[in-house]
Amino acid sequence: MSKILIRGARLLGGEALDVLVDGAVIAETGTGLSAEGAEVVDAAGQILLPGLVDLHTHLREPGREDSETVLTGTRAAASGGYTAVFAMANTHPVADTAGVVEQVYRLGKESGYCDVQPIGAVTVGLEGRKLAELGAMHESAAGVTVFSDDGKCVDDAVIMRRALEYVKAFGGVIAQHAQEPRLTEGAQMNEGVVSAELGLGGWPAVAEESIIARDVLLAEHVGSRVHICHLSTAGSVEIVRWAKSRGIDVTAEVTPHHLLLTDELVRSYNPVYKVNPPLRTERDVMALREALADGTIDIVATDHAPHPHEDKDCEWAAAAMGMVGLETALSVVQQTMVETGLLDWAGVAERMSFAPARIGGAKGHGRPVSAGEPANLTLVDPAYRGVVDPAGFASRSRNTPYEGRELPGRVTHTFLRGRATLMDGKLA
């Protein structure tokens, strides 16, 4: 097994330390370390984080390999500093059986660029009418603990209650795509001043907030865990804050794009800005940043949603919703949270590694950078500034909203159990 000596990295943005990796584990941390035969990585000025964990990734395989595959998606994840991702269930066929989640799990094992933990569907075919094989998926080789119909809302309150009751037996969690379908029929963007001026169908904040309010009350009633996917409005923040004050077992995520972009960008009619939930207002963006800083929102999750060129290079109304995000997430968080003083790097580690690993039960991930722990590590150069060029992405798709935008920070190295998946900014 190889040895790697990471020299002079600032652990969680604090003191500069050396970290000796021996095989799959961290052997030692300290200053002035040396190891015969070790490959030395000069990390002076760089930040050392535990490997990032994404609780919300769309890998598209099986069924939409023209958008992404498990291989290309995990290569994108490694490029962005991730050592584990949770793969959403809206594949073709839907990941609603033990067989499909085990297929995705095996593909992840074969890809080798990061660990892939499948998320199981809550309902059969994502149709919202009948519970999927939750127990069988949990008992399968994939060991599913997170279930979501993401892309669709579990809008039936009885089905949602039954799902919460079912997963409580094995400590699972239901991750809800909060979108009241009747309130968003024909919706194309955030409902507000801009949608009125452009004449595009509006997606009102209350469509998200009403489902979150219902589901935190159901979780309290059942005594189970609920996780809110891609929370996007100031009102949703207040509901989650209230629920946590009552001791309700709710967690929530925000995407990088909802921390930075607003619905004003839709004035360009560029479908790259079309996403679900939609880009909201500047007020919402500021509320989301504050909520992430104070812990009301627990984690950053990418909602990496790759689409082929033809699904985005069309008129706005016909375009698919979604953005790729794995390769730019940390840079956006650095710009919106670190450089604004809202979070330090230890806070970034909590929200992009420790907490998502805890919520999803990602074993071996989100662990302290200390002796005896798995060597899942990310090095980032915070001084770097660069213009986003999707031509260099590892993802199969290029639908990034940041093309041509300068972002700070660059992931230089990613290590998965001591093996470099990204070295000097290049995939191993």
TORROVEX-894769 format. One record per residue (C-alpha): residue number from 0; residue in three letters; x, z, y. Coordinates in Angstrom, 1 decimal, decimal comma. Layout:
(node NUM; 'ALA'; (X; Z; Y)) ...
END
This chain:
(node 0; 'MET'; (0,0; 0,0; 0,0)) (node 1; 'SER'; (1,3; -0,9; 3,5)) (node 2; 'LYS'; (2,2; 1,5; 6,3)) (node 3; 'ILE'; (1,3; 0,9; 9,9)) (node 4; 'LEU'; (2,6; 2,9; 12,8)) (node 5; 'ILE'; (0,5; 2,7; 15,9)) (node 6; 'ARG'; (2,8; 3,9; 18,7)) (node 7; 'GLY'; (1,8; 5,3; 22,1)) (node 8; 'ALA'; (-2,0; 4,6; 22,0)) (node 9; 'ARG'; (-4,2; 6,8; 24,2)) (node 10; 'LEU'; (-6,6; 8,5; 21,7)) (node 11; 'LEU'; (-10,1; 8,2; 23,1)) (node 12; 'GLY'; (-8,6; 7,5; 26,5)) (node 13; 'GLY'; (-6,7; 10,8; 26,5)) (node 14; 'GLU'; (-3,2; 11,7; 25,6)) (node 15; 'ALA'; (-0,8; 9,1; 24,2)) (node 16; 'LEU'; (-0,2; 9,6; 20,4)) (node 17; 'ASP'; (1,4; 7,9; 17,5)) (node 18; 'VAL'; (-0,8; 7,3; 14,5)) (node 19; 'LEU'; (0,6; 6,6; 11,0)) (node 20; 'VAL'; (-1,6; 4,7; 8,6)) (node 21; 'ASP'; (-0,6; 4,8; 5,0)) (node 22; 'GLY'; (-2,8; 2,6; 2,8)) (node 23; 'ALA'; (-6,5; 3,2; 3,6)) (node 24; 'VAL'; (-6,1; 6,5; 5,3)) (node 25; 'ILE'; (-4,6; 8,1; 8,4)) (node 26; 'ALA'; (-1,5; 9,9; 7,2)) (node 27; 'GLU'; (-0,4; 11,6; 10,4)) (node 28; 'THR'; (-0,9; 11,8; 14,2)) (node 29; 'GLY'; (1,5; 13,1; 16,7)) (node 30; 'THR'; (4,3; 12,1; 19,0)) (node 31; 'GLY'; (7,7; 10,6; 18,1)) (node 32; 'LEU'; (6,5; 9,7; 14,6)) (node 33; 'SER'; (8,6; 7,4; 12,4)) (node 34; 'ALA'; (8,1; 5,9; 9,0)) (node 35; 'GLU'; (10,5; 3,8; 7,0)) (node 36; 'GLY'; (9,2; 0,3; 6,3)) (node 37; 'ALA'; (6,1; 0,7; 8,5)) (node 38; 'GLU'; (4,8; -2,2; 10,6)) (node 39; 'VAL'; (5,0; -1,0; 14,2)) (node 40; 'VAL'; (2,2; -1,8; 16,6)) (node 41; 'ASP'; (3,2; -1,1; 20,2)) (node 42; 'ALA'; (0,0; 0,2; 21,8)) (node 43; 'ALA'; (1,3; 1,6; 25,1)) (node 44; 'GLY'; (-1,5; 1,6; 27,6)) (node 45; 'GLN'; (-4,1; 0,8; 25,0)) (node 46; 'ILE'; (-7,1; 2,9; 24,0)) (node 47; 'LEU'; (-7,4; 3,9; 20,3)) (node 48; 'LEU'; (-11,0; 4,3; 19,2)) (node 49; 'PRO'; (-12,6; 4,9; 15,8)) (node 50; 'GLY'; (-13,8; 1,6; 14,4)) (node 51; 'LEU'; (-17,1; 0,5; 16,2)) (node 52; 'VAL'; (-20,4; 0,6; 14,3)) (node 53; 'ASP'; (-23,3; -1,7; 15,2)) (node 54; 'LEU'; (-26,7; -0,5; 14,0)) (node 55; 'HIS'; (-28,4; -3,8; 15,0)) (node 56; 'THR'; (-26,9; -7,1; 13,9)) (node 57; 'HIS'; (-28,5; -10,3; 12,8)) (node 58; 'LEU'; (-26,3; -12,1; 10,2)) (node 59; 'ARG'; (-29,0; -14,7; 9,3)) (node 60; 'GLU'; (-27,9; -15,1; 5,7)) (node 61; 'PRO'; (-29,7; -15,8; 3,5)) (node 62; 'GLY'; (-31,7; -18,7; 4,9)) (node 63; 'ARG'; (-30,4; -19,5; 8,4)) (node 64; 'GLU'; (-26,7; -20,2; 7,6)) (node 65; 'ASP'; (-26,8; -22,8; 10,4)) (node 66; 'SER'; (-26,9; -19,9; 12,9)) (node 67; 'GLU'; (-24,6; -17,4; 11,2)) (node 68; 'THR'; (-23,3; -16,3; 7,8)) (node 69; 'VAL'; (-22,2; -12,9; 6,6)) (node 70; 'LEU'; (-18,6; -14,3; 6,7)) (node 71; 'THR'; (-18,8; -15,7; 10,3)) (node 72; 'GLY'; (-20,8; -12,7; 11,5)) (node 73; 'THR'; (-18,3; -10,2; 10,2)) (node 74; 'ARG'; (-15,4; -12,2; 11,6)) (node 75; 'ALA'; (-17,2; -11,9; 15,0)) (node 76; 'ALA'; (-17,6; -8,2; 14,4)) (node 77; 'ALA'; (-13,9; -7,7; 13,7)) (node 78; 'SER'; (-13,1; -9,6; 16,8)) (node 79; 'GLY'; (-15,2; -7,2; 18,8)) (node 80; 'GLY'; (-13,7; -4,1; 17,3)) (node 81; 'TYR'; (-16,4; -3,4; 14,7)) (node 82; 'THR'; (-15,6; -2,0; 11,2)) (node 83; 'ALA'; (-19,3; -1,7; 10,1)) (node 84; 'VAL'; (-22,5; -3,5; 11,0)) (node 85; 'PHE'; (-26,1; -3,0; 9,9)) (node 86; 'ALA'; (-27,7; -6,3; 9,0)) (node 87; 'MET'; (-31,4; -6,7; 10,0)) (node 88; 'ALA'; (-34,0; -7,7; 7,5)) (node 89; 'ASN'; (-35,5; -10,9; 9,1)) (node 90; 'THR'; (-33,7; -13,3; 6,9)) (node 91; 'HIS'; (-35,2; -16,0; 4,7)) (node 92; 'PRO'; (-36,3; -14,6; 2,3)) (node 93; 'VAL'; (-36,9; -11,4; 4,1)) (node 94; 'ALA'; (-34,9; -8,4; 2,9)) (node 95; 'ASP'; (-37,9; -6,6; 1,6)) (node 96; 'THR'; (-36,8; -6,1; -2,0)) (node 97; 'ALA'; (-33,8; -4,6; -3,8)) (node 98; 'GLY'; (-32,7; -8,0; -4,9)) (node 99; 'VAL'; (-32,3; -9,4; -1,4)) (node 100; 'VAL'; (-30,6; -6,3; 0,1)) (node 101; 'GLU'; (-28,2; -6,3; -2,8)) (node 102; 'GLN'; (-27,4; -9,9; -2,1)) (node 103; 'VAL'; (-26,5; -9,2; 1,5)) (node 104; 'TYR'; (-24,5; -6,1; 0,4)) (node 105; 'ARG'; (-22,5; -8,2; -2,0)) (node 106; 'LEU'; (-21,9; -10,9; 0,6)) (node 107; 'GLY'; (-20,5; -8,2; 2,9)) (node 108; 'LYS'; (-18,2; -6,9; 0,2)) (node 109; 'GLU'; (-16,9; -10,5; -0,4)) (node 110; 'SER'; (-16,4; -11,2; 3,3)) (node 111; 'GLY'; (-13,9; -8,4; 3,8)) (node 112; 'TYR'; (-13,9; -8,4; 7,6)) (node 113; 'CYS'; (-16,2; -5,3; 8,0)) (node 114; 'ASP'; (-18,6; -3,2; 6,0)) (node 115; 'VAL'; (-22,1; -4,6; 5,9)) (node 116; 'GLN'; (-25,0; -2,2; 5,4)) (node 117; 'PRO'; (-28,3; -4,0; 4,9)) (node 118; 'ILE'; (-31,4; -2,8; 6,7)) (node 119; 'GLY'; (-34,6; -3,1; 4,6)) (node 120; 'ALA'; (-37,9; -4,5; 5,9)) (node 121; 'VAL'; (-40,7; -1,9; 6,5)) (node 122; 'THR'; (-43,4; -4,3; 5,4)) (node 123; 'VAL'; (-43,6; -7,1; 2,9)) (node 124; 'GLY'; (-42,6; -10,4; 4,6)) (node 125; 'LEU'; (-42,5; -8,6; 8,0)) (node 126; 'GLU'; (-46,2; -9,2; 8,0)) (node 127; 'GLY'; (-47,2; -5,6; 8,9)) (node 128; 'ARG'; (-49,9; -5,2; 6,2)) (node 129; 'LYS'; (-48,2; -3,7; 3,1)) (node 130; 'LEU'; (-45,2; -1,4; 2,7)) (node 131; 'ALA'; (-42,1; -3,1; 1,2)) (node 132; 'GLU'; (-40,2; -1,6; -1,7)) (node 133; 'LEU'; (-38,6; 1,2; 0,4)) (node 134; 'GLY'; (-37,7; 3,4; -2,5)) (node 135; 'ALA'; (-36,3; 0,6; -4,6)) (node 136; 'MET'; (-34,1; -0,6; -1,7)) (node 137; 'HIS'; (-32,9; 2,9; -1,2)) (node 138; 'GLU'; (-32,1; 3,3; -4,9)) (node 139; 'SER'; (-30,4; -0,1; -5,1)) (node 140; 'ALA'; (-26,7; -0,7; -5,0)) (node 141; 'ALA'; (-27,1; -1,3; -1,2)) (node 142; 'GLY'; (-28,3; 2,3; -0,7)) (node 143; 'VAL'; (-30,6; 1,4; 2,2)) (node 144; 'THR'; (-31,5; 4,2; 4,5)) (node 145; 'VAL'; (-32,6; 2,3; 7,6)) (node 146; 'PHE'; (-35,8; 0,2; 7,6)) (node 147; 'SER'; (-37,0; -2,2; 10,3)) (node 148; 'ASP'; (-39,3; -5,2; 10,8)) (node 149; 'ASP'; (-37,2; -6,0; 13,9)) (node 150; 'GLY'; (-38,3; -9,2; 15,5)) (node 151; 'LYS'; (-41,8; -7,9; 14,9)) (node 152; 'CYS'; (-43,4; -4,6; 15,7)) (node 153; 'VAL'; (-45,0; -2,4; 13,0)) (node 154; 'ASP'; (-48,1; -2,3; 15,2)) (node 155; 'ASP'; (-50,5; -0,8; 12,7)) (node 156; 'ALA'; (-50,5; 3,0; 13,2)) (node 157; 'VAL'; (-51,5; 3,8; 9,6)) (node 158; 'ILE'; (-48,7; 1,6; 8,2)) (node 159; 'MET'; (-46,2; 3,2; 10,5)) (node 160; 'ARG'; (-47,3; 6,7; 9,5)) (node 161; 'ARG'; (-47,0; 5,8; 5,8)) (node 162; 'ALA'; (-43,5; 4,4; 6,3)) (node 163; 'LEU'; (-42,4; 7,5; 8,2)) (node 164; 'GLU'; (-43,8; 9,7; 5,4)) (node 165; 'TYR'; (-42,2; 7,6; 2,7)) (node 166; 'VAL'; (-38,6; 7,6; 4,1)) (node 167; 'LYS'; (-38,8; 11,3; 4,9)) (node 168; 'ALA'; (-38,4; 12,0; 1,1)) (node 169; 'PHE'; (-34,8; 10,6; 1,1)) (node 170; 'GLY'; (-33,8; 11,2; 4,8)) (node 171; 'GLY'; (-34,3; 7,6; 5,8)) (node 172; 'VAL'; (-35,2; 6,3; 9,3)) (node 173; 'ILE'; (-37,7; 3,7; 10,6)) (node 174; 'ALA'; (-36,2; 1,6; 13,4)) (node 175; 'GLN'; (-39,0; 0,2; 15,5)) (node 176; 'HIS'; (-39,2; -3,0; 17,5)) (node 177; 'ALA'; (-41,5; -1,6; 20,1)) (node 178; 'GLN'; (-43,8; -4,5; 21,2)) (node 179; 'GLU'; (-47,6; -4,3; 21,3)) (node 180; 'PRO'; (-48,4; -7,8; 20,1)) (node 181; 'ARG'; (-51,7; -8,2; 21,9)) (node 182; 'LEU'; (-50,1; -7,3; 25,3)) (node 183; 'THR'; (-47,3; -9,9; 24,8)) (node 184; 'GLU'; (-49,2; -13,0; 23,6)) (node 185; 'GLY'; (-47,5; -16,0; 25,2)) (node 186; 'ALA'; (-44,9; -13,8; 26,9)) (node 187; 'GLN'; (-41,8; -15,6; 28,1)) (node 188; 'MET'; (-40,0; -13,1; 30,3)) (node 189; 'ASN'; (-40,4; -9,7; 31,9)) (node 190; 'GLU'; (-43,7; -9,3; 33,7)) (node 191; 'GLY'; (-43,1; -8,8; 37,4)) (node 192; 'VAL'; (-42,3; -10,5; 40,7)) (node 193; 'VAL'; (-40,0; -13,1; 39,1)) (node 194; 'SER'; (-42,5; -14,1; 36,4)) (node 195; 'ALA'; (-45,2; -14,4; 39,0)) (node 196; 'GLU'; (-43,1; -16,7; 41,2)) (node 197; 'LEU'; (-42,0; -18,8; 38,2)) (node 198; 'GLY'; (-45,3; -19,0; 36,6)) (node 199; 'LEU'; (-44,0; -17,8; 33,2)) (node 200; 'GLY'; (-46,0; -15,6; 30,9)) (node 201; 'GLY'; (-45,1; -11,9; 31,4)) (node 202; 'TRP'; (-43,9; -9,3; 28,9)) (node 203; 'PRO'; (-45,1; -6,0; 30,5)) (node 204; 'ALA'; (-43,1; -2,8; 30,2)) (node 205; 'VAL'; (-46,2; -1,0; 28,9)) (node 206; 'ALA'; (-46,1; -3,2; 25,8)) (node 207; 'GLU'; (-42,9; -1,4; 24,9)) (node 208; 'GLU'; (-43,7; 2,0; 26,2)) (node 209; 'SER'; (-47,1; 2,4; 24,5)) (node 210; 'ILE'; (-45,6; 1,8; 21,1)) (node 211; 'ILE'; (-42,8; 4,2; 21,7)) (node 212; 'ALA'; (-45,2; 6,9; 22,9)) (node 213; 'ARG'; (-47,4; 6,4; 19,7)) (node 214; 'ASP'; (-44,4; 6,4; 17,4)) (node 215; 'VAL'; (-42,7; 9,5; 18,7)) (node 216; 'LEU'; (-46,0; 11,4; 18,3)) (node 217; 'LEU'; (-46,4; 10,0; 14,7)) (node 218; 'ALA'; (-42,8; 11,1; 13,9)) (node 219; 'GLU'; (-43,6; 14,6; 15,3)) (node 220; 'HIS'; (-46,8; 14,8; 13,2)) (node 221; 'VAL'; (-45,1; 13,7; 10,0)) (node 222; 'GLY'; (-41,8; 15,5; 10,6)) (node 223; 'SER'; (-39,8; 12,3; 10,1)) (node 224; 'ARG'; (-37,1; 10,2; 11,9)) (node 225; 'VAL'; (-37,8; 7,3; 14,2)) (node 226; 'HIS'; (-35,3; 5,1; 15,9)) (node 227; 'ILE'; (-36,2; 2,9; 18,9)) (node 228; 'CYS'; (-34,5; -0,5; 18,9)) (node 229; 'HIS'; (-33,3; -2,2; 22,1)) (node 230; 'LEU'; (-35,0; 0,1; 24,6)) (node 231; 'SER'; (-35,3; -1,8; 27,8)) (node 232; 'THR'; (-37,5; 0,0; 30,5)) (node 233; 'ALA'; (-37,2; 3,0; 32,8)) (node 234; 'GLY'; (-40,6; 4,1; 31,5)) (node 235; 'SER'; (-39,3; 4,0; 27,9)) (node 236; 'VAL'; (-36,4; 6,2; 28,9)) (node 237; 'GLU'; (-38,8; 8,9; 30,2)) (node 238; 'ILE'; (-40,9; 8,9; 27,1)) (node 239; 'VAL'; (-37,8; 9,3; 24,9)) (node 240; 'ARG'; (-36,5; 12,0; 27,1)) (node 241; 'TRP'; (-39,9; 13,8; 26,9)) (node 242; 'ALA'; (-39,9; 13,5; 23,1)) (node 243; 'LYS'; (-36,4; 14,9; 22,7)) (node 244; 'SER'; (-37,4; 17,8; 25,0)) (node 245; 'ARG'; (-40,2; 18,6; 22,4)) (node 246; 'GLY'; (-37,7; 18,5; 19,5)) (node 247; 'ILE'; (-39,0; 15,3; 18,1)) (node 248; 'ASP'; (-36,5; 13,6; 15,8)) (node 249; 'VAL'; (-36,1; 10,3; 17,8)) (node 250; 'THR'; (-33,0; 8,3; 18,6)) (node 251; 'ALA'; (-32,7; 5,2; 20,7)) (node 252; 'GLU'; (-30,4; 2,3; 21,4)) (node 253; 'VAL'; (-29,7; 0,0; 24,3)) (node 254; 'THR'; (-28,1; -3,4; 24,2)) (node 255; 'PRO'; (-25,1; -4,5; 26,3)) (node 256; 'HIS'; (-27,2; -7,2; 28,0)) (node 257; 'HIS'; (-29,8; -4,8; 29,1)) (node 258; 'LEU'; (-27,1; -2,7; 30,7)) (node 259; 'LEU'; (-25,9; -5,6; 32,8)) (node 260; 'LEU'; (-28,3; -8,5; 33,2)) (node 261; 'THR'; (-31,6; -8,7; 35,1)) (node 262; 'ASP'; (-34,7; -11,0; 35,1)) (node 263; 'GLU'; (-33,4; -12,6; 38,3)) (node 264; 'LEU'; (-31,2; -14,8; 36,0)) (node 265; 'VAL'; (-34,3; -16,4; 34,6)) (node 266; 'ARG'; (-34,7; -18,3; 37,9)) (node 267; 'SER'; (-32,1; -20,7; 36,5)) (node 268; 'TYR'; (-34,5; -21,6; 33,6)) (node 269; 'ASN'; (-31,4; -21,4; 31,4)) (node 270; 'PRO'; (-32,7; -20,4; 27,9)) (node 271; 'VAL'; (-29,5; -18,5; 27,2)) (node 272; 'TYR'; (-31,2; -15,7; 29,2)) (node 273; 'LYS'; (-34,3; -15,7; 27,0)) (node 274; 'VAL'; (-34,3; -12,6; 24,8)) (node 275; 'ASN'; (-36,7; -10,1; 23,2)) (node 276; 'PRO'; (-37,3; -7,6; 24,8)) (node 277; 'PRO'; (-36,7; -9,6; 28,0)) (node 278; 'LEU'; (-34,2; -8,9; 30,7)) (node 279; 'ARG'; (-35,8; -6,4; 33,0)) (node 280; 'THR'; (-35,4; -5,4; 36,6)) (node 281; 'GLU'; (-32,4; -3,8; 38,5)) (node 282; 'ARG'; (-34,3; -0,5; 38,5)) (node 283; 'ASP'; (-34,6; -0,6; 34,7)) (node 284; 'VAL'; (-30,9; -1,5; 34,3)) (node 285; 'MET'; (-29,9; 1,5; 36,4)) (node 286; 'ALA'; (-32,2; 3,8; 34,5)) (node 287; 'LEU'; (-30,8; 2,6; 31,1)) (node 288; 'ARG'; (-27,2; 3,3; 32,3)) (node 289; 'GLU'; (-28,1; 6,8; 33,4)) (node 290; 'ALA'; (-30,0; 7,5; 30,1)) (node 291; 'LEU'; (-27,0; 6,3; 28,1)) (node 292; 'ALA'; (-24,7; 8,5; 30,1)) (node 293; 'ASP'; (-26,9; 11,6; 29,7)) (node 294; 'GLY'; (-27,6; 11,1; 26,0)) (node 295; 'THR'; (-31,3; 10,3; 26,3)) (node 296; 'ILE'; (-30,2; 6,9; 24,8)) (node 297; 'ASP'; (-28,0; 7,7; 21,8)) (node 298; 'ILE'; (-26,1; 4,5; 21,2)) (node 299; 'VAL'; (-25,2; 0,9; 22,2)) (node 300; 'ALA'; (-26,3; -1,7; 19,6)) (node 301; 'THR'; (-25,6; -5,4; 20,1)) (node 302; 'ASP'; (-28,8; -7,0; 18,7)) (node 303; 'HIS'; (-26,4; -9,9; 18,0)) (node 304; 'ALA'; (-28,9; -12,8; 17,6)) (node 305; 'PRO'; (-27,1; -16,1; 16,9)) (node 306; 'HIS'; (-29,0; -19,4; 17,3)) (node 307; 'PRO'; (-27,8; -23,0; 16,7)) (node 308; 'HIS'; (-27,3; -25,2; 19,7)) (node 309; 'GLU'; (-30,6; -27,1; 19,3)) (node 310; 'ASP'; (-32,6; -23,9; 19,4)) (node 311; 'LYS'; (-31,3; -23,0; 22,9)) (node 312; 'ASP'; (-30,5; -26,4; 24,4)) (node 313; 'CYS'; (-34,2; -27,2; 25,2)) (node 314; 'GLU'; (-36,9; -26,3; 27,7)) (node 315; 'TRP'; (-37,4; -22,6; 28,3)) (node 316; 'ALA'; (-40,8; -22,3; 26,5)) (node 317; 'ALA'; (-39,5; -23,9; 23,3)) (node 318; 'ALA'; (-36,2; -21,9; 23,2)) (node 319; 'ALA'; (-35,5; -19,2; 20,6)) (node 320; 'MET'; (-35,1; -15,6; 21,9)) (node 321; 'GLY'; (-31,8; -13,9; 21,5)) (node 322; 'MET'; (-28,1; -13,7; 22,4)) (node 323; 'VAL'; (-24,8; -13,2; 20,5)) (node 324; 'GLY'; (-23,2; -10,0; 21,4)) (node 325; 'LEU'; (-20,6; -8,7; 18,9)) (node 326; 'GLU'; (-17,5; -10,2; 20,6)) (node 327; 'THR'; (-18,4; -9,1; 24,2)) (node 328; 'ALA'; (-20,1; -5,7; 23,7)) (node 329; 'LEU'; (-17,2; -3,4; 24,3)) (node 330; 'SER'; (-16,2; -5,3; 27,5)) (node 331; 'VAL'; (-19,7; -5,1; 28,9)) (node 332; 'VAL'; (-19,8; -1,3; 28,2)) (node 333; 'GLN'; (-16,4; -0,9; 29,9)) (node 334; 'GLN'; (-17,7; -2,7; 33,0)) (node 335; 'THR'; (-21,1; -1,1; 33,2)) (node 336; 'MET'; (-20,3; 2,5; 32,0)) (node 337; 'VAL'; (-16,6; 3,2; 32,1)) (node 338; 'GLU'; (-15,6; 1,5; 35,3)) (node 339; 'THR'; (-18,7; 2,9; 37,1)) (node 340; 'GLY'; (-17,6; 6,4; 36,0)) (node 341; 'LEU'; (-20,7; 7,1; 33,9)) (node 342; 'LEU'; (-18,8; 7,4; 30,7)) (node 343; 'ASP'; (-15,2; 8,1; 29,7)) (node 344; 'TRP'; (-13,7; 6,5; 26,6)) (node 345; 'ALA'; (-14,6; 9,5; 24,4)) (node 346; 'GLY'; (-18,2; 8,9; 25,5)) (node 347; 'VAL'; (-17,9; 5,3; 24,5)) (node 348; 'ALA'; (-16,6; 6,4; 21,1)) (node 349; 'GLU'; (-19,6; 8,7; 20,7)) (node 350; 'ARG'; (-22,1; 5,9; 21,5)) (node 351; 'MET'; (-20,5; 3,0; 19,7)) (node 352; 'SER'; (-19,0; 4,7; 16,7)) (node 353; 'PHE'; (-19,8; 8,4; 15,9)) (node 354; 'ALA'; (-23,5; 8,3; 16,8)) (node 355; 'PRO'; (-24,5; 5,0; 15,2)) (node 356; 'ALA'; (-22,6; 6,0; 12,0)) (node 357; 'ARG'; (-24,5; 9,3; 12,0)) (node 358; 'ILE'; (-27,9; 7,7; 12,5)) (node 359; 'GLY'; (-27,4; 5,0; 9,8)) (node 360; 'GLY'; (-25,4; 7,1; 7,4)) (node 361; 'ALA'; (-22,4; 4,8; 7,4)) (node 362; 'LYS'; (-20,0; 6,6; 5,1)) (node 363; 'GLY'; (-16,4; 6,6; 6,1)) (node 364; 'HIS'; (-17,2; 5,3; 9,6)) (node 365; 'GLY'; (-17,5; 7,2; 12,9)) (node 366; 'ARG'; (-14,9; 9,6; 11,7)) (node 367; 'PRO'; (-12,3; 11,5; 13,8)) (node 368; 'VAL'; (-8,9; 9,8; 14,3)) (node 369; 'SER'; (-7,0; 12,5; 12,3)) (node 370; 'ALA'; (-5,0; 12,9; 9,2)) (node 371; 'GLY'; (-6,8; 12,4; 6,0)) (node 372; 'GLU'; (-9,6; 10,3; 7,5)) (node 373; 'PRO'; (-10,3; 6,6; 6,7)) (node 374; 'ALA'; (-8,2; 4,3; 8,8)) (node 375; 'ASN'; (-11,1; 2,5; 10,5)) (node 376; 'LEU'; (-9,6; 2,0; 13,9)) (node 377; 'THR'; (-10,0; -0,2; 17,1)) (node 378; 'LEU'; (-7,4; -0,8; 19,8)) (node 379; 'VAL'; (-8,5; -2,0; 23,2)) (node 380; 'ASP'; (-6,5; -3,1; 26,2)) (node 381; 'PRO'; (-8,6; -1,9; 29,1)) (node 382; 'ALA'; (-6,4; -3,6; 31,8)) (node 383; 'TYR'; (-7,1; -7,0; 30,5)) (node 384; 'ARG'; (-9,4; -9,3; 32,5)) (node 385; 'GLY'; (-10,6; -12,6; 31,2)) (node 386; 'VAL'; (-13,3; -15,3; 31,5)) (node 387; 'VAL'; (-15,7; -15,5; 28,6)) (node 388; 'ASP'; (-15,2; -18,8; 26,7)) (node 389; 'PRO'; (-17,6; -19,1; 23,7)) (node 390; 'ALA'; (-15,5; -22,0; 22,3)) (node 391; 'GLY'; (-13,1; -19,2; 21,1)) (node 392; 'PHE'; (-15,8; -17,2; 19,4)) (node 393; 'ALA'; (-15,6; -16,4; 15,7)) (node 394; 'SER'; (-19,4; -16,4; 15,5)) (node 395; 'ARG'; (-21,0; -19,7; 14,3)) (node 396; 'SER'; (-23,3; -19,7; 17,3)) (node 397; 'ARG'; (-22,4; -19,8; 21,0)) (node 398; 'ASN'; (-25,5; -18,5; 22,8)) (node 399; 'THR'; (-23,8; -16,0; 25,0)) (node 400; 'PRO'; (-25,2; -15,1; 28,5)) (node 401; 'TYR'; (-21,6; -14,4; 29,7)) (node 402; 'GLU'; (-20,1; -17,8; 29,5)) (node 403; 'GLY'; (-17,8; -18,3; 32,6)) (node 404; 'ARG'; (-18,2; -14,6; 33,6)) (node 405; 'GLU'; (-15,1; -12,4; 34,0)) (node 406; 'LEU'; (-15,3; -9,3; 31,9)) (node 407; 'PRO'; (-12,7; -6,4; 31,5)) (node 408; 'GLY'; (-11,0; -5,3; 28,3)) (node 409; 'ARG'; (-10,0; -7,0; 25,2)) (node 410; 'VAL'; (-9,9; -5,8; 21,6)) (node 411; 'THR'; (-6,4; -6,4; 20,3)) (node 412; 'HIS'; (-6,5; -4,8; 16,8)) (node 413; 'THR'; (-9,1; -3,8; 14,3)) (node 414; 'PHE'; (-8,3; -2,0; 11,1)) (node 415; 'LEU'; (-10,7; -1,6; 8,2)) (node 416; 'ARG'; (-9,4; 1,1; 5,8)) (node 417; 'GLY'; (-5,8; 0,4; 7,0)) (node 418; 'ARG'; (-6,0; -3,3; 6,6)) (node 419; 'ALA'; (-5,8; -5,4; 9,8)) (node 420; 'THR'; (-8,8; -7,6; 10,3)) (node 421; 'LEU'; (-7,7; -8,4; 13,8)) (node 422; 'MET'; (-4,0; -8,4; 14,9)) (node 423; 'ASP'; (-2,9; -9,2; 18,4)) (node 424; 'GLY'; (-6,3; -10,6; 19,2)) (node 425; 'LYS'; (-6,3; -13,0; 16,3)) (node 426; 'LEU'; (-8,3; -12,7; 13,1)) (node 427; 'ALA'; (-6,2; -11,8; 10,1)) 
END
